[in-house]
Amino acid sequence: MNREESTLLGFEIVAFAGDARSKLLEALAAAQKGQFDQAEALVEAANVCIVEAHNAQTSLLQKEAAGEDLAFSVTLMHGQDHLMTTVLLKDLMQHLIYLYKNR
């Protein structure tokens, strides 16, 4: 995998993780208003985006496991960071929505 491919993969992960992050923050706003069905639907939509980002990440891991030399890309590193924090945000949002729902 060359640097350009690595950078494009990084942008793909950032895009999916960013969409998920936006949906999760919308879910929190919906829960704050008592719109729990909407909040849960947004969490599910975010999860679809996270799965897409994870699929892109998995393709990278498979290439490395197969012995392919991977070029370093700051964009890819940023994508990995963005995905990790979005997954953490999803876990946190599920707990916050639960707390709003059961207060």
N, C-alpha and C positions, 0 to 999 in steps of 0.2 A: 504494500500500500504506500503510495507516494504522499508527499505533503499535501497536495491539492485534494486528494481523496480523503485524507485524514481531516482536513479543514471542512470539507463538505459534510462529512459525517458528523463533525462537531456542530455545524449549523443545524443539521437535522435534529440532533438531540436537544439543542437549545430551543428550537422552535416548538417541538412537542412538549418539552418540560415547561416552557413559558406559557403555552396554552393551558396546560394543566394547572399551573400556578394561578393564572387569572381566574379559572373556573373555581378553584378552591377558595379564593378570596371572595368571589361572588357568593359561594355557598355560605360562608360565614356571615355575610351581610344579610342573606335570606334568613338564616337561622336567627339572627338578632331581631328580625321583624316577625318571627314566629312562622315563617313560611318553610316548614320542615320538609314537605314533599319536594319543593323546589331545591332546597339545600341538598337533600339526598340525591336528587337527579344530577345536580351539578358535580357532586363528588363522584358519581358514577361516570359522568362525561370526562371528568379529569382523569379518572383511572384508565379510560380508553387511551387518552393521550400519553399517560405514563407507560402503558404497555407498548405503544409505538416507539417511544424513546428507548425503552428497555430493549426492544427488538433490534434497534439500530446499534445499541451498545453490545448486545449479544453477538452481532455479526463481527464486531471488532474483536471480541474475546475469542471467537472461533478462529479468526485469521491468525491471531497471535498463538493460539494453542496448536495450530497447524504448522507453526514455524515460520510464518510470514514475517518479514521485517517491517515494522510499522514506523512511519515517520512521525516525529513529534509535532504537535500543533497546539498552540495556546488555545485556539478555538475549541478543539476537542477537549482539552483540559477544562475549559470553561463549561462546556456541555456536560461533562461528568459531574462537575460541581453543582451545576444548575439542577440536574436530575436528582442528585442525592438530597439536596435541600428541599426539592419539591416532594419527594417521597416522604421525608420527615414532616413537611407541612400537611400532607394528606393524613398522616396518622394523627397529628395534632388536631386538624379540623374535625375528624370523626369524633374525637373526645369532646371538643368544644360544642359541636352540634348536639351531642348527647346531653351535655350539661344544660344548654339552653332549652332543650326539649323537656327535661325533667326537673326544672327549677320550680 
